[in-house]
Amino acid sequence: MIDQLRELEDLKSLAAAKQARIAVAFDLSRRREQAAAGVPAKEQGAGVAAQVALARRESPARGGRLLGLAKALSTEMPHTLAALQSGQLNEWRATLIVKETACLSAEDRCAVDEELAAGTGTLSGTGSLAGAGDRAILAAVRAAAYRRDPHSVTRRAAHAVNDRTVSLRPAPDTMARLTALLPVAQGVAAYAALTRHADTVRSQGDERSRGAVMADRLVENITGTPGGIAGIEVQLVMTDRTLFQGDSEPARLAGYGTVPAEWARKAIRAGSEADAGELNIWLRRVFTAPGTGELLAMDSKARLFPPGLCRFLQVRDDTCRSPYCDAPIRHHDHIIPWHQDGPTTSTNGQGLCEACNHTKETPGFSATPVPGPRHTVELKTPTGHTYHSTAPPPPGTNLEVARSGAPAGTAAAVAACPPGVAAPLTESAGAVGSGAPARRRDIRLQPPATGTQRRLNERGPKAKPAVQVLGRVVPSDWCPA
């Protein structure tokens, strides 16, 4: 069995090397076709990375990195490619070697490749780095790169400050990882300030852990408020049964994913009980079709999607609709382009990230809405391959389908924000499937004056919602006035 594990690992490396060679060959063939069609040189190769990503069931960003890796291995680092093919390297370590030599010229990159393979035996498994881990291999590559071109390596380090950024990733148990890529001096200074604060308050009797104190301090410093929620738009999608009846159907938090029902109720309850009315809760109903749970909305004659329809697409699609891409929605796209008489409707609309929207406009790509229980889009690539993307089901869809004789469903939307945070939603949603006229009813859940009583009031025309919760009709007499 151990021998089989080893053989399968070698097979994975061999397959990765073969995929790299095929990707480079495909890129070359597409560039030749585009050149023959008169495509400008700077635009040749457009859409290739997206097709590689779809074929490998990866995100478009990952597809671009895989194509770049394949080109570097095939044209400038043949020894590294051979080591990958023979199983001496896996795809991840080959990626690390390519990444660390990206700042070098093609000639210097080839020299580093030869040095690692022939000089030290790093890639043949017989040198001083045989059996080395990621860090040891990276150190060897960096040293070889610096010997070849110290100025390029130094320039890359100087330009790295332009890559500083902040990112957010989901973590288990309704947690999230807020990560900052900073220049080393700023990173050390920020961490030192947080640790000093934690040591001070803990010496004064604070029972929180050191890490918890640092995390709380970070949030408070950035948002300017204890707890860090007031004044920030947070979209939370749940059924009305989860919100009002203690149902266990999970909710969905925009930018994070699925969260437990009890956690969602506590988040809403905490907002409604904020001191001095700093946080308001808004409810907005979004209509769904009976049985299927398909979200429905009004159509528009406008060239651009109006604000309400944009918000609807955000709620329905959640993330970029391209297959295997879960990037945030940046563009509201006409599936059938508007210049081809594609209507500005919810059926012909989809949420895409910026990169996927640009890829869709590349010659040879086309998209078409496909009838089905939920909103589905068929994407066709220049090679004739087709891929399907279906909108995620709203929370509670299966429960609605299971109910026999259920009336036309609707969805309630809950927003948590103070006045003036989010843009007003001017369009209404209609139960098109049932023939009912378009309707809208928005309910505001205000912090109770006594700290124990909630009130539901009709929302005024100037109110501005921020967090959305899907479900059925919310009874107007849920709480006493």
C-alpha positions in Angstrom: 0.0 0.0 0.0 2.9 2.4 0.7 4.3 1.6 -2.7 0.9 2.3 -4.3 0.8 5.7 -2.5 4.2 6.5 -3.9 3.3 5.5 -7.4 0.1 7.5 -7.3 2.0 10.6 -6.1 4.4 10.1 -9.0 1.4 9.8 -11.3 -0.1 13.1 -10.0 3.2 14.8 -10.8 3.3 13.3 -14.2 -0.2 14.4 -14.9 0.6 17.9 -13.8 3.5 18.1 -16.2 1.4 16.8 -19.0 -1.3 19.4 -18.2 1.4 22.1 -18.3 2.5 21.0 -21.8 -1.0 20.8 -23.1 -1.9 24.2 -21.7 1.1 25.8 -23.5 0.2 24.0 -26.8 -3.4 25.2 -26.5 -2.3 28.8 -25.8 -0.1 28.7 -28.9 -2.8 27.3 -31.1 -5.3 29.9 -29.9 -2.9 32.7 -30.5 -2.2 31.5 -34.0 -6.0 31.3 -34.7 -6.5 34.8 -33.3 -3.5 36.2 -35.3 -5.0 34.7 -38.5 -8.3 36.3 -37.7 -6.6 39.7 -37.4 -6.7 40.1 -33.7 -4.1 42.7 -32.5 -1.0 41.2 -31.0 -1.6 42.7 -27.5 -5.1 41.0 -27.4 -4.0 37.6 -28.6 -4.4 34.9 -25.9 -7.5 36.5 -24.4 -9.8 33.9 -22.8 -7.2 31.1 -22.8 -6.7 31.2 -19.1 -10.4 31.1 -18.5 -10.8 28.0 -20.6 -7.9 26.4 -18.8 -9.6 27.1 -15.5 -13.0 25.7 -16.7 -11.3 22.5 -18.0 -9.5 22.0 -14.7 -12.5 23.0 -12.6 -10.6 25.9 -11.1 -11.4 29.6 -10.5 -10.4 32.0 -13.3 -7.6 33.5 -11.1 -6.2 30.0 -10.4 -6.5 29.2 -14.2 -4.3 32.3 -15.0 -1.7 31.2 -12.5 -1.6 27.6 -13.9 -1.2 28.9 -17.4 1.7 31.2 -16.3 3.3 28.3 -14.5 3.0 26.1 -17.6 4.6 28.7 -19.8 7.5 29.3 -17.4 8.2 25.6 -17.0 8.0 24.8 -20.7 10.0 27.7 -22.1 12.5 28.7 -19.4 12.8 26.0 -16.8 12.9 22.6 -18.6 14.8 20.9 -15.7 12.2 21.8 -13.2 9.5 20.5 -15.6 11.5 17.3 -16.0 11.7 16.9 -12.2 7.9 17.5 -12.0 7.3 14.9 -14.7 9.6 12.3 -13.0 7.9 12.8 -9.6 10.9 14.5 -7.9 8.8 17.6 -7.5 5.1 18.1 -7.0 3.1 20.8 -8.6 3.1 23.1 -5.5 6.9 23.0 -5.2 7.4 23.6 -8.9 5.1 26.6 -8.5 7.2 28.0 -5.6 10.4 27.7 -7.8 8.7 29.5 -10.7 7.4 32.2 -8.4 10.7 32.9 -6.8 12.4 33.4 -10.2 9.7 35.5 -11.7 11.8 38.7 -11.4 14.7 37.3 -13.5 15.3 37.5 -17.2 14.7 34.4 -19.3 18.5 33.8 -19.5 19.0 34.1 -15.7 16.0 32.0 -15.0 17.4 29.2 -17.2 20.7 29.5 -15.4 19.0 29.1 -12.0 17.1 26.1 -13.4 20.3 24.5 -14.5 22.1 25.2 -11.2 19.4 23.7 -9.1 19.1 20.6 -11.3 22.7 19.8 -12.2 25.0 21.7 -9.9 23.5 20.8 -6.5 21.4 17.9 -7.5 18.4 19.6 -5.8 15.9 18.3 -8.3 17.4 14.9 -8.9 17.1 13.8 -5.3 20.8 13.3 -4.8 22.0 16.7 -3.6 22.1 18.5 -0.3 18.5 19.4 -0.6 17.2 15.9 -1.2 14.1 15.4 0.9 14.0 19.1 1.7 10.8 20.9 2.6 9.3 24.0 1.1 11.4 26.4 3.1 14.7 24.8 2.2 13.9 24.7 -1.5 12.7 28.4 -1.4 16.0 29.4 0.4 18.0 27.6 -2.3 16.1 29.2 -5.1 16.3 32.7 -3.6 20.1 32.3 -3.1 20.6 31.2 -6.7 18.4 34.0 -8.0 20.3 36.6 -6.0 23.7 35.4 -7.2 22.5 35.7 -10.8 20.8 39.1 -10.6 20.9 40.8 -7.2 19.6 44.1 -8.6 16.4 42.5 -9.9 15.8 40.7 -6.6 16.3 44.0 -4.7 14.0 45.9 -7.0 11.3 43.3 -6.5 11.6 43.6 -2.8 11.3 47.4 -3.1 8.3 47.2 -5.4 6.6 44.6 -3.1 5.2 47.5 -1.0 2.8 48.2 -3.9 1.2 44.8 -3.2 0.1 45.6 0.3 -3.5 44.7 0.8 -6.1 43.4 3.2 -8.2 40.3 2.5 -11.0 38.4 4.3 -11.5 34.6 4.2 -14.1 32.4 5.9 -13.0 30.3 8.8 -14.8 27.4 10.6 -17.5 28.0 13.3 -18.7 31.4 12.0 -15.2 33.0 12.2 -13.2 34.9 9.6 -9.6 35.5 8.9 -8.8 39.2 8.3 -5.3 39.3 6.8 -3.1 42.3 6.0 -0.1 42.1 3.8 2.1 45.0 5.0 5.7 46.2 4.8 7.6 44.5 7.6 8.2 47.7 9.6 4.4 48.5 9.6 3.4 44.9 10.4 5.8 44.7 13.3 4.7 48.1 14.7 1.0 47.2 14.4 1.5 43.8 16.1 3.6 45.4 18.9 0.9 48.0 19.6 -1.7 45.3 19.9 0.4 43.2 22.2 1.2 46.1 24.4 -2.5 46.9 24.8 -3.3 43.3 25.6 -0.6 43.1 28.2 -1.8 46.3 29.8 -5.5 45.4 30.1 -4.7 41.8 31.3 -2.4 43.2 34.0 -5.4 45.3 35.2 -7.6 42.2 35.6 -9.2 41.6 32.2 -10.0 37.9 31.9 -10.0 37.7 28.1 -7.2 35.8 26.5 -4.3 37.8 25.1 -5.3 36.9 21.6 -8.9 37.9 22.2 -7.9 41.3 23.6 -5.7 41.9 20.5 -8.5 40.9 18.1 -11.1 43.1 19.9 -8.7 46.1 19.9 -8.0 45.7 16.2 -11.8 45.7 15.4 -12.5 48.7 17.6 -9.6 50.7 16.2 -10.6 50.1 12.6 -14.4 50.6 12.9 -14.3 53.2 15.7 -17.0 51.4 17.7 -17.1 48.8 20.4 -18.0 45.5 18.7 -17.3 47.0 15.3 -20.7 46.5 13.6 -22.6 49.8 13.8 -22.4 51.8 10.6 -21.3 48.8 8.5 -23.5 47.1 5.9 -23.8 43.4 6.6 -26.1 41.2 4.4 -27.7 38.3 6.2 -30.1 36.0 4.3 -32.5 33.8 6.2 -36.1 32.5 6.1 -38.7 34.2 8.2 -39.1 30.9 10.1 -35.5 31.0 11.2 -35.8 34.6 12.3 -39.2 34.6 14.0 -40.0 30.9 14.8 -36.7 29.5 16.0 -36.4 27.2 12.9 -33.0 25.5 12.4 -32.7 26.3 8.7 -29.2 27.9 8.3 -28.7 31.5 7.1 -26.3 32.9 4.6 -23.9 35.8 5.4 -22.7 37.7 2.3 -19.0 37.4 1.8 -18.8 34.4 4.2 -21.2 31.7 3.5 -23.6 29.5 5.6 -24.0 30.3 9.3 -26.1 28.5 12.0 -29.6 29.7 12.5 -29.0 30.5 16.2 -25.9 32.6 15.4 -28.0 34.6 12.8 -30.7 35.3 15.4 -28.2 36.4 18.0 -26.6 38.8 15.4 -30.0 40.4 14.7 -31.0 40.5 18.3 -27.7 42.1 19.3 -28.2 44.8 16.7 -31.7 45.5 17.8 -30.6 46.0 21.4 -27.7 48.3 20.6 -27.3 51.1 23.1 -28.7 54.6 22.2 -30.2 53.2 19.0 -26.9 53.1 17.2 -27.9 50.1 15.0 -31.2 49.7 13.2 -32.7 46.5 11.8 -34.6 46.6 8.5 -36.7 43.8 7.0 -37.3 43.6 3.3 -39.4 40.9 1.6 -38.1 39.4 -1.7 -40.6 37.3 -3.5 -40.0 33.7 -4.6 -41.9 31.4 -7.0 -44.1 28.7 -5.4 -42.5 25.4 -5.0 -39.2 26.0 -6.7 -38.0 28.9 -4.5 -36.8 30.8 -7.6 -36.4 34.5 -6.8 -38.5 36.9 -9.0 -38.2 40.6 -9.6 -39.4 43.4 -11.8 -38.1 44.0 -15.3 -36.6 47.3 -16.6 -36.4 49.1 -19.9 -33.1 50.8 -18.9 -29.8 50.1 -20.4 -28.2 49.7 -17.0 -29.7 47.6 -14.2 -31.4 49.9 -11.7 -30.4 49.9 -8.1 -33.2 47.6 -6.9 -32.5 45.0 -9.6 -28.8 45.2 -8.9 -29.5 44.4 -5.2 -31.8 41.6 -6.3 -29.0 40.0 -8.4 -26.7 40.3 -5.4 -29.1 38.4 -3.2 -29.9 35.7 -5.8 -26.4 35.0 -7.1 -24.3 35.7 -3.9 -21.0 35.4 -5.7 -19.7 35.5 -9.3 -21.8 33.2 -11.4 -18.9 31.8 -13.5 -18.4 28.1 -12.8 -15.8 27.5 -10.1 -15.4 31.2 -9.4 -16.5 32.5 -6.0 -15.1 36.0 -6.2 -17.3 38.9 -5.0 -19.8 40.3 -7.5 -18.5 43.5 -9.1 -20.5 43.8 -12.4 -24.2 43.3 -13.1 -24.1 41.7 -16.5 -26.6 41.2 -19.3 -26.3 37.4 -20.1 -27.5 38.1 -23.7 -25.8 41.5 -24.3 -27.9 44.6 -24.5 -26.6 45.5 -27.9 -27.9 42.1 -29.1 -31.4 43.1 -27.8 -30.9 41.4 -24.5 -33.5 42.7 -22.0 -32.6 44.3 -18.7 -34.4 41.7 -16.6 -33.6 39.4 -13.7 -33.8 36.5 -16.0 -31.2 38.0 -18.4 -29.1 39.4 -15.6 -26.3 37.8 -13.6 -23.6 38.9 -11.1 -20.0 38.5 -12.2 -16.6 39.5 -11.0 -14.7 42.0 -13.1 -12.4 39.5 -14.7 -15.2 37.0 -15.6 -17.2 39.8 -17.2 -14.3 40.8 -19.4 -13.7 37.2 -20.3 -17.3 36.7 -21.4 -16.9 39.6 -23.9 -14.0 37.9 -25.6 -14.8 36.7 -29.1 -16.0 33.1 -29.2 -17.6 33.2 -25.7 -21.4 33.3 -25.4 -23.9 32.9 -22.6 -27.6 32.0 -22.7 -30.2 31.7 -19.9 -31.5 28.1 -19.6 -35.0 27.4 -18.3 -35.1 25.4 -15.1 -36.2 25.2 -11.5 -33.6 27.9 -10.6 -31.9 30.6 -12.6 -29.3 28.8 -14.8 -26.8 30.1 -17.4 -25.1 28.1 -20.1 -21.6 29.4 -21.0 -20.1 28.4 -24.3 -16.3 28.7 -25.0 -14.6 29.2 -28.3 -13.8 25.5 -28.5 -17.5 24.6 -28.3 -17.4 23.3 -24.7 -20.3 24.2 -22.5 -20.6 24.8 -18.8 -23.6 25.5 -16.6 -24.0 27.8 -13.6 -27.1 27.6 -11.4 -27.9 30.3 -8.8 -27.6 29.0 -5.2 -31.0 28.1 -3.6 -32.2 30.6 -1.0 -32.3 29.3 2.6 -35.4 27.2 3.2 -36.1 26.3 -0.5 -36.2 22.6 0.3 -38.6 23.1 3.1 -40.9 25.2 0.8 -40.8 22.4 -1.8 -41.6 19.8 0.8 -44.7 21.6 1.9 -47.8 20.3 0.1 -50.2 22.9 -1.1 -48.0 25.8 0.0 -49.1 29.2 -1.4 -46.8 31.4 -3.4 -43.7 31.9 -1.3 -42.1 35.2 -0.5 -38.8 36.2 1.2 -38.2 38.6 4.0 -35.1 40.7 4.1 -33.5 42.0 7.3 -31.0 44.9 7.2 -28.8 46.0 10.0 -27.4 49.5 9.7 -27.8 53.0 10.9 -29.7 55.6 8.7 -27.8 56.7 5.7 -25.5 53.7 5.2 -26.8 51.9 2.2 -28.4 53.2 -1.0 -32.2 53.1 -1.1 -33.9 50.3 -2.8 -36.4 51.8 -5.2 -37.7 48.8 -7.2 -40.2 46.3 -5.9 -40.4 42.6 -6.3 -43.4 40.7 -7.7 -44.7 37.2 -7.5 -44.6 36.9 -11.3 -45.1 33.1 -11.2 -48.4 33.5 -9.4 -49.6 36.4 -11.5 -49.7 38.7 -8.5 -48.9 42.4 -9.0 -45.5 43.7 -8.0 -45.5 44.6 -4.3 -43.1 45.8 -1.7 -43.3 46.0 2.0 -40.4 46.9 4.2 -40.4 46.7 7.9 -38.0 48.3 10.4 -37.0 46.5 13.6 -35.9 49.3 16.0 -34.0 48.9 19.2 -36.6 48.7 22.0 -36.8 51.7 24.4 -36.8 49.5 27.4 -34.1 47.1 26.2 -36.6 44.1 26.2 -39.4 45.1 23.7 -39.1 45.1 20.0 -41.3 47.2 17.7 -42.1 46.7 14.0 -43.0 49.9 12.2 -43.8 50.6 8.6 -40.7 51.8 6.8 -40.7 55.4 5.4 -39.7 56.2 1.8 -36.2 57.6 2.9 -35.2 54.5 4.8 -32.0 52.7 3.6 -31.7 48.9 4.1 -28.6 46.9 4.3 -29.0 43.3 5.4 -31.4 40.9 3.6 -33.2 37.8 4.8 -35.2 35.5 2.6 -38.4 33.7 3.6 -42.1 33.8 3.5 -44.5 36.6 4.3 -43.6 38.3 7.6 -46.8 38.8 9.7 -47.3 42.5 10.5 -48.5 41.6 14.0 -45.4 39.6 14.9 -44.6 41.9 17.8 -46.8 44.4 19.7 -46.4 48.0 18.7 
